[in-house]
Amino acid sequence: MTQIKNFLRLKAPLLLFVKSKYRQGKRSNNFRKPVEIVNGYKVERLLRWYEKEGNALIGESILKDISLADLQKLLSEPANSPMFFSYELTPEQVKYFQQYLEQDFDPHAYDYFLECDAI
């Protein structure tokens, strides 16, 4: 029991320091994901690619700098569509996303999808 008390006594100041830094707004926003609100739902748009033989997820990238209107235009969706579904992308559409992501894509090796996750 004494060991637990000593452990907690040593860790408590560290926890208070971390908590106070967080409250002062000194936390880095580098890990903050881009959040979009569509029809009252918080969502993020992702580009995911899967293996062609099977359906294992190979990778994903969060789309940060592309608007819903641009996505609707690219995929010929109506302007009132919230685009909550998963959309399979053609090789030409995959090339379009390369300007937004620092990633090399191979549409002949993988199947690419535009997807939306609720947060």
Protein Blocks (a to p, Z undefined) as FASTA:
>chain_A
ZZmmmmmmmmmmmmmmmmmmmmnopacfklpccdddeehiacddddddddfbdjddfbdc
ddfkbcfklmmmmnopafklgolaccdddfklmmmmmmmpccdddfklpccddddddZZ
